[in-house]
């Protein structure tokens, strides 16, 4: 299908900037139910009523028994998550904290190894059991949890074995991966559909829904065309249930076709999943049933959970699908976002759904800053030219990153933790091709949206901290980051939030460049927000001058820069400045991905590298392979019969 593109030409001068303070929540607050802090993991149950899965510490998990499930179950249903030591380290505490915040009481963790069992026991977690090793086909371990590895693949099958063990005891099962955040109790939704035809209700890798606004049901278009994701599913008791596990799904583990999700897609979707599969799923003529029947079990009815209610990173961050359709948001599975574990954790932090140790919230001395935005054309959301949208987005992203450049510099100079502002995105980034800057041709996303960190910056590198290795001037200085919602989090003490110093550059030219520190400070007064102080300085300040002026305020927990580019001149030593340019550009992400037809017609790569360096520093940009910078692109020129 050939799309018709309107061609837009613009220069940066066409987009007038407007100011967006990093402290504002725009465009709209996230739906978050931030749990209170777990001050000590060993006191995990503090504040939660007995019976929510917390007990006195000191024991390991016990065996899986009918008595255990009966005591935990609600309406003959249990929610089960299988976790090993690697997954626990990444997501375990967050999972327990969030499931308690969602008032879900009927949950159980299956400990896949002794270390996880011991950890749960030490934390006083009662809602757990040891996965019976004799009934698992894989009992290995690894040092890293890497997507696609043998350990990862076989561990996903262990989850299916665990669910089957609990299912045989006569209970309905809700399965959840550990990287799922539950926002509310899904049991009323599932129970209300027990009388319907679906035996299995499962999440999908879809980015939109065919359900209407306010329509609270399984997916209207439950069909085998859609990729299934086994991160969340409900399987009710029915006569063919055990046979589905034993004769259909679990035998796929020995066929070495991939992980549990590949196996499920194979046996349920059949040829809709892979063309070489002999059987096909059956789609009934009566679409009101909202089910189809599994290719290798034609009596098993499968329905899809709408991604508006059981979402993923894309539907939560980019689309805000539940909000637009007025659907309840039950859960978010943090897939369809960044590639790394660090980016997934950062997305959870943005939503105030990741469990960090108390010192994460109480120890840092912070630096915050405001952003100016390029003004978006009024008709931007109706543009048809993907390339035009890509270039506007990259220009807008660079405009924001080039302001962050000076904030990172100030944070390094002052050795402070940088609070990332709400960057705005005007095009979705993914590993998959975009159409009109949206993925899989969904049409619901409206621009701009608040970016997840990995859309503009590299989460994994930033988690390690930005530093100038070998630089004697800033030895020991390292910039760590905090998420944009950090100061809205109830876990952050008010004492930090109100210890505030705003640093404003003077509106007048500095004139004399040889000023003493006391001459650089022009005035001091109460901050306009009702607490803290505001100082005006003779700007721009070089790194040594900034240290000298702010050295007068060592106890300020928050230093706020309304205009970092107007305040910070740079580094007085050229080698330090060059090294900073090199290190800051290393943490900058690229945008991706153009469609293959667009790449061919315009002779372009799939990626565009984003830039944090100001234009005057472009000489320090590295050569990028398989990509290019925006300023290296010429005019849009479509060939090969597509509109020029």
Number of C-alpha atoms within 10 A of each C-alpha: 3 8 10 10 17 13 16 14 10 11 8 13 8 12 15 11 16 12 13 19 16 22 16 14 16 16 12 9 9 17 14 12 15 19 20 14 20 20 14 12 17 18 17 22 23 15 10 13 10 10 14 19 22 20 19 15 17 15 17 23 25 17 13 18 12 14 10 16 23 17 12 23 19 17 13 16 25 24 24 23 25 27 25 21 20 18 16 20 12 19 22 22 20 24 24 22 23 24 21 22 19 19 14 20 18 25 24 23 27 25 27 25 19 15 15 24 25 16 20 27 23 19 22 23 27 23 25 26 22 20 27 16 12 8 12 17 14 14 14 11 17 12 8 11 19 14 12 11 13 15 18 17 20 22 25 21 22 25 23 19 21 23 22 18 17 18 21 14 14 16 20 24 22 25 24 24 21 25 23 24 28 26 25 18 19 20 18 9 13 19 14 10 14 12 9 12 15 22 23 20 24 24 25 24 16 23 26 21 21 13 18 13 12 12 14 16 18 25 25 20 20 24 22 26 12 16 17 23 20 22 22 24 22 25 21 22 19 11 8 12 17 15 12 19 17 13 12 19 23 21 13 20 19 9 9 12 12 17 19 23 19 21 22 20 23 26 23 29 28 22 19 20 21 12 10 9 14 10 17 22 23 21 17 13 8 9 13 9 17 22 29 28 23 26 25 21 18 13 14 20 21 23 27 28 25 27 29 31 28 28 32 26 21 27 26 26 20 26 23 20 24 23 17 13 18 15 20 17 21 20 23 24 26 24 18 19 23 24 15 15 17 18 23 26 22 23 24 23 19 23 22 24 24 24 23 15 14 15 10 12 18 15 12 17 19 23 28 26 25 23 25 19 18 22 14 19 11 7 7 15 17 9 16 18 17 21 23 20 20 24 20 25 23 23 20 25 25 21 22 23 24 19 21 24 23 24 27 29 23 28 25 24 21 25 21 23 22 26 24 22 26 26 25 24 20 26 30 27 29 21 16 15 19 22 21 21 30 23 22 13 13 16 15 17 23 15 19 19 21 20 22 28 24 25 25 26 21 20 27 18 14 21 15 12 15 21 21 21 13 10 14 9 11 16 11 13 19 20 22 22 23 23 20 26 21 20 18 13 20 14 20 18 12 11 10 18 16 16 16 22 23 23 24 20 24 19 11 8 10 15 9 7 12 8 13 11 18 11 12 22 19 12 13 13 11 13 15 10 10 8 13 17 19 19 19 18 23 23 24 21 23 19 19 14 19 22 16 17 19 18 12 11 11 10 12 20 21 23 26 22 24 22 19 26 21 17 24 22 18 22 18 13 11 10 11 17 17 14 16 24 22 16 15 21 21 18 19 22 19 20 23 23 22 25 16 13 12 18 16 15 16 17 13 16 18 20 18 24 20 24 29 27 25 16 11 7 12 13 10 15 16 11 9 10 8 11 16 18 16 17 11 7 11 7 9 14 12 17 13 10 8 15 14 13
